Every structure is written in C-alpha cells, then in structure tokens.
C-alpha cells in the first residue's frame, strides 16, 4: 500500500498546455473526483495544435495530498477539484 494510507481516492484535474503553470488558466477543470481505482478517462479531445496536461492527487480520511511542486519548491495549487 502506498504511503497515502488506506481507502485513498483520487482527483484528476486537466489544464490547457498554453495556460501552464497550474492555477493560472481558465481552462482548468476537474476531470474526475473520488476515483477509487487507479485509472480515469477524459472524453475531451484537444483542438488541433493544442494539448492538455493532467495532474492527480490522492486523498483519504487523513486529508488531501498535493498536485506536486514547481521546480522552485512552491506547491501547484488549483481549486477545480474538491
């Protein structure tokens, strides 16, 4: 079992590549929340010449994890998933 503990669920967020870094774009959306398994699907296809990035975080009874950190160490923050 990963260090996230038991009964972990996952939030999957998506953003537009041209609006990176995380937290800075109007195109950010929560693709799925409360995913119990280790896979999710996104039925949205990017427009020609564009693309998406995805970030996933885990949460359990102890709280939510993070979406990771920038190279300078500051955490990536977004409020699109609960």
Protein Blocks (a to p, Z undefined) as FASTA:
>chain_A
ZZkbghiacddddddfklccehiafkbccfbghiablcdcdfbdcdehiacddddddddf
kbccdebjcfkopacddfkbZZ
